[in-house]
Amino acid sequence: MKSAKQWFDDYAKSHQNETNQQVHYICVPIIFFSVIGLLMSIPNLFLEKSFGLNNPLIENWAAVTGVLISFFYLRLGFWYFIEMLFVILLCIIGNFWLGNTVNLLYASIIIFVVGWIGQFWGHKVEGKKPSFAKDLQFLLIGPLWVIQKLGKKK
């Protein structure tokens, strides 16, 4: 498996343009948030019966998926794992609130589509294909790359 630095270096190759980077700072988080919302929209009766915790923040498909993808981040490094675990938890809580306010499925679909329109526009400005066209694992690297880039802008 590649190191985090190798992933970030490869990802950065198609994210040199300042406009594309700015678009990514907005669109990558909202796409990640919307995917969590889409996963939370999947009926969770199986999970409720399996775990019996009666806690919708834990018994949902986003939490299960979050645990699984956390292993990818843990292999990159402990602090990457902690950062992304925090982001996943924030997204679950945010989507739980959103789902109590509006229809979560419809809201997530709208957010997802708007985010991807922004992403593809950013890559059109950049003149390079999105990294995930080369390797789907870049879909997991994107959110972490944004966190790292924004953390260095202090």
N, CA, C and O atoms as a GROMACS GRO file, in nm:
protein
  616
    1MET      N    1   0.084  -0.120   0.000
    1MET     CA    2   0.000   0.000   0.000
    1MET      C    3   0.088   0.125   0.000
    1MET      O    4   0.194   0.128   0.062
    2LYS      N    5   0.041   0.226  -0.071
    2LYS     CA    6   0.113   0.353  -0.076
    2LYS      C    7   0.112   0.422   0.060
    2LYS      O    8   0.022   0.401   0.141
    3SER      N    9   0.212   0.504   0.083
    3SER     CA   10   0.213   0.587   0.204
    3SER      C   11   0.119   0.705   0.182
    3SER      O   12   0.078   0.733   0.069
    4ALA      N   13   0.085   0.773   0.290
    4ALA     CA   14  -0.001   0.892   0.279
    4ALA      C   15   0.064   0.996   0.189
    4ALA      O   16  -0.004   1.059   0.108
    5LYS      N   17   0.194   1.015   0.202
    5LYS     CA   18   0.264   1.114   0.120
    5LYS      C   19   0.254   1.078  -0.027
    5LYS      O   20   0.233   1.166  -0.111
    6GLN      N   21   0.267   0.950  -0.060
    6GLN     CA   22   0.255   0.909  -0.200
    6GLN      C   23   0.114   0.935  -0.253
    6GLN      O   24   0.097   0.982  -0.365
    7TRP      N   25   0.013   0.904  -0.171
    7TRP     CA   26  -0.125   0.931  -0.211
    7TRP      C   27  -0.146   1.080  -0.235
    7TRP      O   28  -0.202   1.120  -0.337
    8PHE      N   29  -0.101   1.164  -0.139
    8PHE     CA   30  -0.120   1.308  -0.150
    8PHE      C   31  -0.045   1.364  -0.271
    8PHE      O   32  -0.098   1.451  -0.341
    9ASP      N   33   0.077   1.316  -0.295
    9ASP     CA   34   0.154   1.362  -0.411
    9ASP      C   35   0.083   1.327  -0.542
    9ASP      O   36   0.074   1.410  -0.632
   10ASP      N   37   0.032   1.205  -0.551
   10ASP     CA   38  -0.041   1.163  -0.671
   10ASP      C   39  -0.169   1.244  -0.688
   10ASP      O   40  -0.204   1.284  -0.799
   11TYR      N   41  -0.240   1.267  -0.578
   11TYR     CA   42  -0.365   1.342  -0.583
   11TYR      C   43  -0.338   1.486  -0.626
   11TYR      O   44  -0.414   1.544  -0.704
   12ALA      N   45  -0.230   1.544  -0.575
   12ALA     CA   46  -0.197   1.684  -0.604
   12ALA      C   47  -0.166   1.708  -0.751
   12ALA      O   48  -0.179   1.820  -0.799
   13LYS      N   49  -0.125   1.603  -0.824
   13LYS     CA   50  -0.090   1.620  -0.965
   13LYS      C   51  -0.207   1.675  -1.046
   13LYS      O   52  -0.186   1.751  -1.141
   14SER      N   53  -0.328   1.638  -1.012
   14SER     CA   54  -0.444   1.687  -1.087
   14SER      C   55  -0.520   1.794  -1.009
   14SER      O   56  -0.638   1.820  -1.034
   15HIS      N   57  -0.449   1.857  -0.914
   15HIS     CA   58  -0.511   1.962  -0.833
   15HIS      C   59  -0.412   2.077  -0.810
   15HIS      O   60  -0.390   2.121  -0.697
   16GLN      N   61  -0.354   2.125  -0.919
   16GLN     CA   62  -0.255   2.233  -0.912
   16GLN      C   63  -0.319   2.371  -0.925
   16GLN      O   64  -0.270   2.468  -0.868
   17ASN      N   65  -0.427   2.378  -0.999
   17ASN     CA   66  -0.493   2.505  -1.026
   17ASN      C   67  -0.561   2.557  -0.899
   17ASN      O   68  -0.632   2.483  -0.831
   18GLU      N   69  -0.539   2.684  -0.868
   18GLU     CA   70  -0.594   2.743  -0.746
   18GLU      C   71  -0.747   2.739  -0.743
   18GLU      O   72  -0.807   2.712  -0.639
   19THR      N   73  -0.810   2.765  -0.857
   19THR     CA   74  -0.956   2.761  -0.864
   19THR      C   75  -1.007   2.620  -0.835
   19THR      O   76  -1.101   2.602  -0.758
   20ASN      N   77  -0.944   2.522  -0.897
   20ASN     CA   78  -0.984   2.383  -0.873
   20ASN      C   79  -0.965   2.345  -0.726
   20ASN      O   80  -1.048   2.274  -0.668
   21GLN      N   81  -0.859   2.391  -0.666
   21GLN     CA   82  -0.837   2.364  -0.523
   21GLN      C   83  -0.947   2.427  -0.439
   21GLN      O   84  -1.000   2.364  -0.348
   22GLN      N   85  -0.982   2.552  -0.468
   22GLN     CA   86  -1.089   2.620  -0.394
   22GLN      C   87  -1.222   2.545  -0.408
   22GLN      O   88  -1.296   2.529  -0.311
   23VAL      N   89  -1.250   2.499  -0.530
   23VAL     CA   90  -1.371   2.421  -0.554
   23VAL      C   91  -1.368   2.293  -0.469
   23VAL      O   92  -1.469   2.254  -0.411
   24HIS      N   93  -1.253   2.229  -0.462
   24HIS     CA   94  -1.240   2.106  -0.385
   24HIS      C   95  -1.259   2.130  -0.235
   24HIS      O   96  -1.315   2.045  -0.165
   25TYR      N   97  -1.214   2.244  -0.185
   25TYR     CA   98  -1.231   2.274  -0.043
   25TYR      C   99  -1.379   2.280  -0.005
   25TYR      O  100  -1.415   2.255   0.110
   26ILE      N  101  -1.462   2.312  -0.100
   26ILE     CA  102  -1.606   2.319  -0.075
   26ILE      C  103  -1.675   2.188  -0.114
   26ILE      O  104  -1.751   2.130  -0.036
   27CYS      N  105  -1.647   2.142  -0.235
   27CYS     CA  106  -1.724   2.029  -0.291
   27CYS      C  107  -1.688   1.894  -0.231
   27CYS      O  108  -1.777   1.812  -0.211
   28VAL      N  109  -1.561   1.869  -0.202
   28VAL     CA  110  -1.525   1.738  -0.145
   28VAL      C  111  -1.596   1.716  -0.010
   28VAL      O  112  -1.654   1.610   0.010
   29PRO      N  113  -1.593   1.814   0.082
   29PRO     CA  114  -1.666   1.791   0.208
   29PRO      C  115  -1.816   1.773   0.190
   29PRO      O  116  -1.877   1.692   0.259
   30ILE      N  117  -1.878   1.850   0.098
   30ILE     CA  118  -2.022   1.834   0.085
   30ILE      C  119  -2.057   1.702   0.017
   30ILE      O  120  -2.161   1.643   0.046
   31ILE      N  121  -1.972   1.654  -0.072
   31ILE     CA  122  -1.995   1.522  -0.132
   31ILE      C  123  -1.981   1.414  -0.025
   31ILE      O  124  -2.064   1.324  -0.017
   32PHE      N  125  -1.877   1.424   0.057
   32PHE     CA  126  -1.857   1.326   0.164
   32PHE      C  127  -1.978   1.327   0.258
   32PHE      O  128  -2.030   1.222   0.295
   33PHE      N  129  -2.022   1.446   0.295
   33PHE     CA  130  -2.138   1.462   0.382
   33PHE      C  131  -2.262   1.398   0.318
   33PHE      O  132  -2.338   1.329   0.385
   34SER      N  133  -2.280   1.420   0.188
   34SER     CA  134  -2.398   1.367   0.120
   34SER      C  135  -2.393   1.215   0.109
   34SER      O  136  -2.497   1.149   0.116
   35VAL      N  137  -2.276   1.159   0.092
   35VAL     CA  138  -2.264   1.013   0.085
   35VAL      C  139  -2.301   0.952   0.221
   35VAL      O  140  -2.368   0.849   0.227
   36ILE      N  141  -2.258   1.016   0.328
   36ILE     CA  142  -2.299   0.971   0.462
   36ILE      C  143  -2.451   0.979   0.472
   36ILE      O  144  -2.514   0.887   0.525
   37GLY      N  145  -2.510   1.087   0.423
   37GLY     CA  146  -2.656   1.101   0.424
   37GLY      C  147  -2.725   0.994   0.342
   37GLY      O  148  -2.828   0.940   0.384
   38LEU      N  149  -2.670   0.963   0.226
   38LEU     CA  150  -2.728   0.858   0.142
   38LEU      C  151  -2.723   0.723   0.214
   38LEU      O  152  -2.819   0.646   0.212
   39LEU      N  153  -2.610   0.696   0.278
   39LEU     CA  154  -2.597   0.569   0.353
   39LEU      C  155  -2.694   0.565   0.471
   39LEU      O  156  -2.750   0.460   0.503
   40MET      N  157  -2.713   0.680   0.536
   40MET     CA  158  -2.806   0.685   0.649
   40MET      C  159  -2.951   0.673   0.603
   40MET      O  160  -3.039   0.645   0.684
   41SER      N  161  -2.976   0.695   0.473
   41SER     CA  162  -3.111   0.684   0.419
   41SER      C  163  -3.153   0.539   0.392
   41SER      O  164  -3.270   0.511   0.370
   42ILE      N  165  -3.056   0.450   0.392
   42ILE     CA  166  -3.086   0.309   0.369
   42ILE      C  167  -3.157   0.255   0.493
   42ILE      O  168  -3.110   0.275   0.605
   43PRO      N  169  -3.269   0.187   0.475
   43PRO     CA  170  -3.339   0.131   0.592
   43PRO      C  171  -3.244   0.044   0.676
   43PRO      O  172  -3.166  -0.035   0.623
   44ASN      N  173  -3.254   0.061   0.808
   44ASN     CA  174  -3.158  -0.004   0.897
   44ASN      C  175  -3.223  -0.107   0.991
   44ASN      O  176  -3.169  -0.135   1.098
   45LEU      N  177  -3.335  -0.162   0.952
   45LEU     CA  178  -3.403  -0.261   1.036
   45LEU      C  179  -3.313  -0.378   1.068
   45LEU      O  180  -3.312  -0.427   1.181
   46PHE      N  181  -3.236  -0.424   0.969
   46PHE     CA  182  -3.142  -0.535   0.992
   46PHE      C  183  -3.042  -0.500   1.102
   46PHE      O  184  -3.014  -0.582   1.190
   47LEU      N  185  -2.987  -0.378   1.097
   47LEU     CA  186  -2.889  -0.336   1.197
   47LEU      C  187  -2.953  -0.323   1.335
   47LEU      O  188  -2.895  -0.362   1.436
   48GLU      N  189  -3.073  -0.267   1.338
   48GLU     CA  190  -3.143  -0.253   1.466
   48GLU      C  191  -3.168  -0.389   1.530
   48GLU      O  192  -3.151  -0.406   1.651
   49LYS      N  193  -3.206  -0.487   1.449
   49LYS     CA  194  -3.230  -0.621   1.501
   49LYS      C  195  -3.099  -0.689   1.541
   49LYS      O  196  -3.093  -0.763   1.640
   50SER      N  197  -2.995  -0.664   1.464
   50SER     CA  198  -2.865  -0.728   1.491
   50SER      C  199  -2.800  -0.675   1.617
   50SER      O  200  -2.751  -0.752   1.700
   51PHE      N  201  -2.798  -0.541   1.633
   51PHE     CA  202  -2.728  -0.481   1.745
   51PHE      C  203  -2.818  -0.460   1.867
   51PHE      O  204  -2.773  -0.473   1.980
   52GLY      N  205  -2.944  -0.427   1.844
   52GLY     CA  206  -3.038  -0.407   1.954
   52GLY      C  207  -3.003  -0.292   2.046
   52GLY      O  208  -3.041  -0.293   2.164
   53LEU      N  209  -2.931  -0.191   1.996
   53LEU     CA  210  -2.888  -0.078   2.080
   53LEU      C  211  -2.992   0.033   2.086
   53LEU      O  212  -2.991   0.114   2.178
   54ASN      N  213  -3.081   0.036   1.988
   54ASN     CA  214  -3.183   0.140   1.979
   54ASN      C  215  -3.119   0.279   1.974
   54ASN      O  216  -3.168   0.373   2.038
   55ASN      N  217  -3.009   0.291   1.897
   55ASN     CA  218  -2.938   0.418   1.883
   55ASN      C  219  -2.918   0.446   1.734
   55ASN      O  220  -2.832   0.383   1.671
   56PRO      N  221  -2.995   0.539   1.676
   56PRO     CA  222  -2.985   0.564   1.532
   56PRO      C  223  -2.851   0.625   1.489
   56PRO      O  224  -2.818   0.622   1.370
   57LEU      N  225  -2.774   0.679   1.582
   57LEU     CA  226  -2.642   0.734   1.546
   57LEU      C  227  -2.539   0.623   1.525
   57LEU      O  228  -2.437   0.645   1.459
   58ILE      N  229  -2.565   0.507   1.579
   58ILE     CA  230  -2.473   0.394   1.565
   58ILE      C  231  -2.530   0.289   1.470
   58ILE      O  232  -2.457   0.230   1.390
   59GLU      N  233  -2.659   0.266   1.479
   59GLU     CA  234  -2.723   0.162   1.400
   59GLU      C  235  -2.772   0.218   1.266
   59GLU      O  236  -2.891   0.234   1.243
   60ASN      N  237  -2.676   0.248   1.180
   60ASN     CA  238  -2.707   0.293   1.044
   60ASN      C  239  -2.593   0.250   0.953
   60ASN      O  240  -2.483   0.219   0.998
   61TRP      N  241  -2.622   0.248   0.824
   61TRP     CA  242  -2.523   0.199   0.728
   61TRP      C  243  -2.404   0.293   0.712
   61TRP      O  244  -2.297   0.250   0.670
   62ALA      N  245  -2.420   0.419   0.745
   62ALA     CA  246  -2.306   0.512   0.740
   62ALA      C  247  -2.206   0.478   0.849
   62ALA      O  248  -2.085   0.483   0.826
   63ALA      N  249  -2.253   0.444   0.967
   63ALA     CA  250  -2.163   0.406   1.077
   63ALA      C  251  -2.088   0.278   1.043
   63ALA      O  252  -1.968   0.267   1.068
   64VAL      N  253  -2.160   0.182   0.987
   64VAL     CA  254  -2.096   0.055   0.948
   64VAL      C  255  -1.990   0.080   0.840
   64VAL      O  256  -1.878   0.030   0.850
   65THR      N  257  -2.026   0.158   0.739
   65THR     CA  258  -1.931   0.191   0.633
   65THR      C  259  -1.815   0.273   0.688
   65THR      O  260  -1.700   0.253   0.648
   66GLY      N  261  -1.844   0.365   0.779
   66GLY     CA  262  -1.740   0.445   0.842
   66GLY      C  263  -1.637   0.360   0.914
   66GLY      O  264  -1.517   0.386   0.907
   67VAL      N  265  -1.684   0.258   0.983
   67VAL     CA  266  -1.591   0.166   1.052
   67VAL      C  267  -1.503   0.096   0.948
   67VAL      O  268  -1.382   0.086   0.966
   68LEU      N  269  -1.564   0.050   0.841
   68LEU     CA  270  -1.488  -0.023   0.738
   68LEU      C  271  -1.384   0.065   0.670
   68LEU      O  272  -1.270   0.023   0.652
   69ILE      N  273  -1.422   0.187   0.631
   69ILE     CA  274  -1.324   0.273   0.562
   69ILE      C  275  -1.221   0.330   0.659
   69ILE      O  276  -1.114   0.375   0.617
   70SER      N  277  -1.251   0.327   0.787
   70SER     CA  278  -1.154   0.374   0.886
   70SER      C  279  -1.027   0.289   0.885
   70SER      O  280  -0.919   0.338   0.918
   71PHE      N  281  -1.040   0.164   0.848
   71PHE     CA  282  -0.921   0.078   0.839
   71PHE      C  283  -0.826   0.127   0.731
   71PHE      O  284  -0.704   0.117   0.745
   72PHE      N  285  -0.882   0.181   0.622
   72PHE     CA  286  -0.798   0.239   0.517
   72PHE      C  287  -0.718   0.356   0.574
   72PHE      O  288  -0.597   0.365   0.551
   73TYR      N  289  -0.784   0.443   0.648
   73TYR     CA  290  -0.715   0.560   0.706
   73TYR      C  291  -0.616   0.518   0.815
   73TYR      O  292  -0.511   0.580   0.830
   74LEU      N  293  -0.649   0.416   0.890
   74LEU     CA  294  -0.558   0.367   0.995
   74LEU      C  295  -0.429   0.315   0.932
   74LEU      O  296  -0.321   0.333   0.989
   75ARG      N  297  -0.440   0.252   0.817
   75ARG     CA  298  -0.319   0.202   0.748
   75ARG      C  299  -0.231   0.317   0.702
   75ARG      O  300  -0.110   0.301   0.687
   76LEU      N  301  -0.291   0.435   0.678
   76LEU     CA  302  -0.213   0.553   0.639
   76LEU      C  303  -0.143   0.618   0.757
   76LEU      O  304  -0.037   0.678   0.743
   77GLY      N  305  -0.204   0.605   0.875
   77GLY     CA  306  -0.145   0.664   0.994
   77GLY      C  307  -0.251   0.688   1.101
   77GLY      O  308  -0.367   0.714   1.070
   78PHE      N  309  -0.210   0.680   1.226
   78PHE     CA  310  -0.304   0.693   1.337
   78PHE      C  311  -0.376   0.827   1.337
   78PHE      O  312  -0.497   0.832   1.359
   79TRP      N  313  -0.303   0.937   1.313
   79TRP     CA  314  -0.366   1.069   1.320
   79TRP      C  315  -0.458   1.093   1.201
   79TRP      O  316  -0.557   1.166   1.213
   80TYR      N  317  -0.427   1.034   1.087
   80TYR     CA  318  -0.521   1.041   0.973
   80TYR      C  319  -0.650   0.970   1.009
   80TYR      O  320  -0.760   1.016   0.978
   81PHE      N  321  -0.635   0.856   1.074
   81PHE     CA  322  -0.751   0.779   1.120
   81PHE      C  323  -0.836   0.862   1.216
   81PHE      O  324  -0.959   0.867   1.203
   82ILE      N  325  -0.772   0.928   1.312
   82ILE     CA  326  -0.844   1.010   1.411
   82ILE      C  327  -0.916   1.126   1.342
   82ILE      O  328  -1.032   1.155   1.372
   83GLU      N  329  -0.846   1.194   1.251
   83GLU     CA  330  -0.907   1.306   1.179
   83GLU      C  331  -1.031   1.262   1.101
   83GLU      O  332  -1.136   1.327   1.108
   84MET      N  333  -1.018   1.153   1.028
   84MET     CA  334  -1.130   1.108   0.946
   84MET      C  335  -1.241   1.048   1.032
   84MET      O  336  -1.359   1.059   0.996
   85LEU      N  337  -1.208   0.986   1.141
   85LEU     CA  338  -1.311   0.935   1.232
   85LEU      C  339  -1.393   1.052   1.286
   85LEU      O  340  -1.515   1.042   1.296
   86PHE      N  341  -1.326   1.161   1.321
   86PHE     CA  342  -1.395   1.281   1.368
   86PHE      C  343  -1.487   1.337   1.259
   86PHE      O  344  -1.600   1.376   1.287
   87VAL      N  345  -1.438   1.342   1.136
   87VAL     CA  346  -1.518   1.392   1.023
   87VAL      C  347  -1.640   1.302   1.001
   87VAL      O  348  -1.751   1.351   0.981
   88ILE      N  349  -1.619   1.172   1.005
   88ILE     CA  350  -1.730   1.077   0.986
   88ILE      C  351  -1.835   1.097   1.095
   88ILE      O  352  -1.954   1.100   1.067
   89LEU      N  353  -1.790   1.110   1.219
   89LEU     CA  354  -1.884   1.131   1.330
   89LEU      C  355  -1.961   1.262   1.315
   89LEU      O  356  -2.081   1.266   1.339
   90LEU      N  357  -1.892   1.368   1.276
   90LEU     CA  358  -1.959   1.497   1.252
   90LEU      C  359  -2.063   1.484   1.140
   90LEU      O  360  -2.173   1.539   1.150
   91CYS      N  361  -2.028   1.412   1.036
   91CYS     CA  362  -2.122   1.394   0.924
   91CYS      C  363  -2.243   1.312   0.966
   91CYS      O  364  -2.355   1.342   0.924
   92ILE      N  365  -2.222   1.211   1.048
   92ILE     CA  366  -2.335   1.130   1.096
   92ILE      C  367  -2.428   1.216   1.182
   92ILE      O  368  -2.550   1.212   1.166
   93ILE      N  369  -2.370   1.293   1.272
   93ILE     CA  370  -2.451   1.380   1.358
   93ILE      C  371  -2.523   1.487   1.274
   93ILE      O  372  -2.641   1.513   1.294
   94GLY      N  373  -2.450   1.548   1.179
   94GLY     CA  374  -2.510   1.649   1.093
   94GLY      C  375  -2.623   1.593   1.008
   94GLY      O  376  -2.726   1.658   0.991
   95ASN      N  377  -2.605   1.474   0.956
   95ASN     CA  378  -2.709   1.412   0.874
   95ASN      C  379  -2.826   1.365   0.960
   95ASN      O  380  -2.940   1.366   0.913
   96PHE      N  381  -2.800   1.325   1.082
   96PHE     CA  382  -2.909   1.289   1.174
   96PHE      C  383  -2.998   1.412   1.197
   96PHE      O  384  -3.120   1.403   1.192
   97TRP      N  385  -2.933   1.526   1.223
   97TRP     CA  386  -3.008   1.651   1.242
   97TRP      C  387  -3.083   1.687   1.113
   97TRP      O  388  -3.202   1.721   1.117
   98LEU      N  389  -3.014   1.680   1.000
   98LEU     CA  390  -3.076   1.714   0.872
   98LEU      C  391  -3.197   1.625   0.844
   98LEU      O  392  -3.300   1.672   0.796
   99GLY      N  393  -3.183   1.496   0.875
   99GLY     CA  394  -3.291   1.401   0.853
   99GLY      C  395  -3.412   1.427   0.941
   99GLY      O  396  -3.523   1.388   0.907
  100ASN      N  397  -3.391   1.493   1.054
  100ASN     CA  398  -3.503   1.531   1.141
  100ASN      C  399  -3.568   1.662   1.096
  100ASN      O  400  -3.673   1.701   1.146
  101THR      N  401  -3.502   1.730   1.001
  101THR     CA  402  -3.550   1.859   0.952
  101THR      C  403  -3.617   1.847   0.815
  101THR      O  404  -3.723   1.905   0.792
  102VAL      N  405  -3.553   1.773   0.726
  102VAL     CA  406  -3.604   1.754   0.589
  102VAL      C  407  -3.589   1.607   0.552
  102VAL      O  408  -3.535   1.528   0.629
  103ASN      N  409  -3.638   1.572   0.433
  103ASN     CA  410  -3.619   1.435   0.383
  103ASN      C  411  -3.471   1.416   0.351
  103ASN      O  412  -3.418   1.478   0.259
  104LEU      N  413  -3.405   1.329   0.427
  104LEU     CA  414  -3.261   1.311   0.416
  104LEU      C  415  -3.220   1.257   0.279
  104LEU      O  416  -3.119   1.300   0.224
  105LEU      N  417  -3.296   1.166   0.225
  105LEU     CA  418  -3.261   1.108   0.094
  105LEU      C  419  -3.260   1.216  -0.013
  105LEU      O  420  -3.163   1.228  -0.088
  106TYR      N  421  -3.365   1.295  -0.021
  106TYR     CA  422  -3.373   1.399  -0.125
  106TYR      C  423  -3.266   1.506  -0.104
  106TYR      O  424  -3.204   1.551  -0.200
  107ALA      N  425  -3.247   1.547   0.019
  107ALA     CA  426  -3.144   1.648   0.048
  107ALA      C  427  -3.006   1.596   0.010
  107ALA      O  428  -2.925   1.669  -0.047
  108SER      N  429  -2.978   1.471   0.043
  108SER     CA  430  -2.847   1.412   0.013
  108SER      C  431  -2.825   1.401  -0.137
  108SER      O  432  -2.714   1.426  -0.185
  109ILE      N  433  -2.928   1.364  -0.211
  109ILE     CA  434  -2.916   1.356  -0.357
  109ILE      C  435  -2.886   1.493  -0.416
  109ILE      O  436  -2.799   1.506  -0.502
  110ILE      N  437  -2.957   1.595  -0.370
  110ILE     CA  438  -2.934   1.731  -0.420
  110ILE      C  439  -2.792   1.777  -0.388
  110ILE      O  440  -2.722   1.830  -0.475
  111ILE      N  441  -2.749   1.758  -0.264
  111ILE     CA  442  -2.614   1.798  -0.223
  111ILE      C  443  -2.508   1.723  -0.304
  111ILE      O  444  -2.410   1.782  -0.348
  112PHE      N  445  -2.530   1.594  -0.324
  112PHE     CA  446  -2.438   1.509  -0.400
  112PHE      C  447  -2.423   1.560  -0.543
  112PHE      O  448  -2.311   1.576  -0.592
  113VAL      N  449  -2.534   1.586  -0.609
  113VAL     CA  450  -2.532   1.631  -0.748
  113VAL      C  451  -2.464   1.768  -0.760
  113VAL      O  452  -2.380   1.789  -0.847
  114VAL      N  453  -2.500   1.860  -0.672
  114VAL     CA  454  -2.438   1.994  -0.674
  114VAL      C  455  -2.287   1.984  -0.651
  114VAL      O  456  -2.209   2.050  -0.719
  115GLY      N  457  -2.247   1.901  -0.555
  115GLY     CA  458  -2.105   1.883  -0.528
  115GLY      C  459  -2.029   1.828  -0.647
  115GLY      O  460  -1.919   1.875  -0.677
  116TRP      N  461  -2.085   1.730  -0.716
  116TRP     CA  462  -2.016   1.672  -0.832
  116TRP      C  463  -2.015   1.766  -0.951
  116TRP      O  464  -1.920   1.766  -1.028
  117ILE      N  465  -2.119   1.846  -0.966
  117ILE     CA  466  -2.116   1.947  -1.073
  117ILE      C  467  -1.999   2.042  -1.048
  117ILE      O  468  -1.924   2.075  -1.140
  118GLY      N  469  -1.983   2.085  -0.924
  118GLY     CA  470  -1.870   2.170  -0.888
  118GLY      C  471  -1.737   2.103  -0.913
  118GLY      O  472  -1.645   2.164  -0.967
  119GLN      N  473  -1.725   1.977  -0.875
  119GLN     CA  474  -1.600   1.903  -0.894
  119GLN      C  475  -1.562   1.895  -1.041
  119GLN      O  476  -1.448   1.922  -1.079
  120PHE      N  477  -1.659   1.857  -1.124
  120PHE     CA  478  -1.628   1.843  -1.266
  120PHE      C  479  -1.596   1.978  -1.331
  120PHE      O  480  -1.512   1.985  -1.420
  121TRP      N  481  -1.663   2.084  -1.285
  121TRP     CA  482  -1.629   2.216  -1.334
  121TRP      C  483  -1.486   2.252  -1.294
  121TRP      O  484  -1.409   2.304  -1.375
  122GLY      N  485  -1.450   2.224  -1.168
  122GLY     CA  486  -1.314   2.251  -1.122
  122GLY      C  487  -1.210   2.177  -1.204
  122GLY      O  488  -1.104   2.232  -1.236
  123HIS      N  489  -1.238   2.053  -1.238
  123HIS     CA  490  -1.143   1.976  -1.318
  123HIS      C  491  -1.141   2.023  -1.464
  123HIS      O  492  -1.040   2.008  -1.532
  124LYS      N  493  -1.252   2.080  -1.511
  124LYS     CA  494  -1.252   2.139  -1.644
  124LYS      C  495  -1.158   2.260  -1.645
  124LYS      O  496  -1.080   2.279  -1.738
  125VAL      N  497  -1.167   2.342  -1.540
  125VAL     CA  498  -1.078   2.458  -1.527
  125VAL      C  499  -0.932   2.410  -1.519
  125VAL      O  500  -0.844   2.467  -1.582
  126GLU      N  501  -0.910   2.305  -1.442
  126GLU     CA  502  -0.775   2.248  -1.426
  126GLU      C  503  -0.723   2.191  -1.557
  126GLU      O  504  -0.604   2.201  -1.587
  127GLY      N  505  -0.813   2.131  -1.634
  127GLY     CA  506  -0.771   2.068  -1.759
  127GLY      C  507  -0.720   1.927  -1.740
  127GLY      O  508  -0.653   1.872  -1.827
  128LYS      N  509  -0.751   1.867  -1.624
  128LYS     CA  510  -0.707   1.730  -1.595
  128LYS      C  511  -0.823   1.650  -1.541
  128LYS      O  512  -0.914   1.703  -1.479
  129LYS      N  513  -0.819   1.519  -1.567
  129LYS     CA  514  -0.923   1.430  -1.518
  129LYS      C  515  -0.915   1.418  -1.366
  129LYS      O  516  -0.807   1.433  -1.309
  130PRO      N  517  -1.028   1.392  -1.300
  130PRO     CA  518  -1.025   1.366  -1.156
  130PRO      C  519  -0.939   1.243  -1.125
  130PRO      O  520  -0.932   1.149  -1.205
  131SER      N  521  -0.874   1.244  -1.012
  131SER     CA  522  -0.784   1.135  -0.973
  131SER      C  523  -0.855   1.001  -0.965
  131SER      O  524  -0.795   0.898  -0.995
  132PHE      N  525  -0.982   1.001  -0.924
  132PHE     CA  526  -1.052   0.874  -0.908
  132PHE      C  527  -1.070   0.801  -1.041
  132PHE      O  528  -1.100   0.682  -1.042
  133ALA      N  529  -1.052   0.872  -1.154
  133ALA     CA  530  -1.058   0.805  -1.284
  133ALA      C  531  -0.942   0.707  -1.298
  133ALA      O  532  -0.950   0.610  -1.373
  134LYS      N  533  -0.835   0.732  -1.225
  134LYS     CA  534  -0.716   0.646  -1.226
  134LYS      C  535  -0.728   0.535  -1.122
  134LYS      O  536  -0.690   0.421  -1.148
  135ASP      N  537  -0.781   0.569  -1.004
  135ASP     CA  538  -0.792   0.474  -0.893
  135ASP      C  539  -0.904   0.520  -0.801
  135ASP      O  540  -0.901   0.632  -0.750
  136LEU      N  541  -1.002   0.434  -0.780
  136LEU     CA  542  -1.118   0.471  -0.696
  136LEU      C  543  -1.081   0.502  -0.552
  136LEU      O  544  -1.158   0.568  -0.481
  137GLN      N  545  -0.966   0.455  -0.506
  137GLN     CA  546  -0.924   0.485  -0.369
  137GLN      C  547  -0.904   0.635  -0.348
  137GLN      O  548  -0.905   0.682  -0.234
  138PHE      N  549  -0.885   0.709  -0.456
  138PHE     CA  550  -0.872   0.854  -0.444
  138PHE      C  551  -1.000   0.918  -0.391
  138PHE      O  552  -0.996   1.029  -0.339
  139LEU      N  553  -1.114   0.848  -0.402
  139LEU     CA  554  -1.238   0.900  -0.342
  139LEU      C  555  -1.226   0.906  -0.191
  139LEU      O  556  -1.293   0.986  -0.126
  140LEU      N  557  -1.141   0.821  -0.133
  140LEU     CA  558  -1.115   0.826   0.011
  140LEU      C  559  -1.002   0.921   0.045
  140LEU      O  560  -0.996   0.975   0.156
  141ILE      N  561  -0.912   0.943  -0.049
  141ILE     CA  562  -0.799   1.034  -0.027
  141ILE      C  563  -0.844   1.180  -0.033
  141ILE      O  564  -0.794   1.264   0.041
  142GLY      N  565  -0.939   1.211  -0.121
  142GLY     CA  566  -0.984   1.349  -0.139
  142GLY      C  567  -1.021   1.420  -0.009
  142GLY      O  568  -0.970   1.529   0.016
  143PRO      N  569  -1.108   1.362   0.074
  143PRO     CA  570  -1.143   1.431   0.200
  143PRO      C  571  -1.023   1.453   0.292
  143PRO      O  572  -1.011   1.558   0.356
  144LEU      N  573  -0.935   1.355   0.298
  144LEU     CA  574  -0.817   1.367   0.384
  144LEU      C  575  -0.721   1.472   0.327
  144LEU      O  576  -0.660   1.547   0.403
  145TRP      N  577  -0.708   1.477   0.196
  145TRP     CA  578  -0.623   1.577   0.131
  145TRP      C  579  -0.673   1.717   0.161
  145TRP      O  580  -0.595   1.807   0.189
  146VAL      N  581  -0.805   1.736   0.155
  146VAL     CA  582  -0.864   1.867   0.185
  146VAL      C  583  -0.833   1.906   0.330
  146VAL      O  584  -0.793   2.019   0.357
  147ILE      N  585  -0.851   1.814   0.422
  147ILE     CA  586  -0.821   1.842   0.564
  147ILE      C  587  -0.676   1.883   0.580
  147ILE      O  588  -0.645   1.979   0.650
  148GLN      N  589  -0.586   1.810   0.515
  148GLN     CA  590  -0.443   1.840   0.527
  148GLN      C  591  -0.410   1.975   0.467
  148GLN      O  592  -0.333   2.052   0.525
  149LYS      N  593  -0.467   2.005   0.350
  149LYS     CA  594  -0.440   2.134   0.284
  149LYS      C  595  -0.493   2.251   0.366
  149LYS      O  596  -0.424   2.352   0.385
  150LEU      N  597  -0.616   2.238   0.416
  150LEU     CA  598  -0.675   2.346   0.496
  150LEU      C  599  -0.602   2.362   0.628
  150LEU      O  600  -0.591   2.473   0.680
  151GLY      N  601  -0.553   2.253   0.684
  151GLY     CA  602  -0.480   2.259   0.810
  151GLY      C  603  -0.347   2.333   0.797
  151GLY      O  604  -0.298   2.391   0.894
  152LYS      N  605  -0.290   2.331   0.677
  152LYS     CA  606  -0.163   2.400   0.654
  152LYS      C  607  -0.180   2.547   0.620
  152LYS      O  608  -0.082   2.621   0.614
  153LYS      N  609  -0.304   2.592   0.597
  153LYS     CA  610  -0.329   2.731   0.559
  153LYS      C  611  -0.342   2.824   0.679
  153LYS      O  612  -0.376   2.941   0.662
  154LYS      N  613  -0.316   2.776   0.797
  154LYS     CA  614  -0.332   2.857   0.918
  154LYS      C  615  -0.254   2.984   0.912
  154LYS      O  616  -0.256   3.063   1.006
   0.00000   0.00000   0.00000
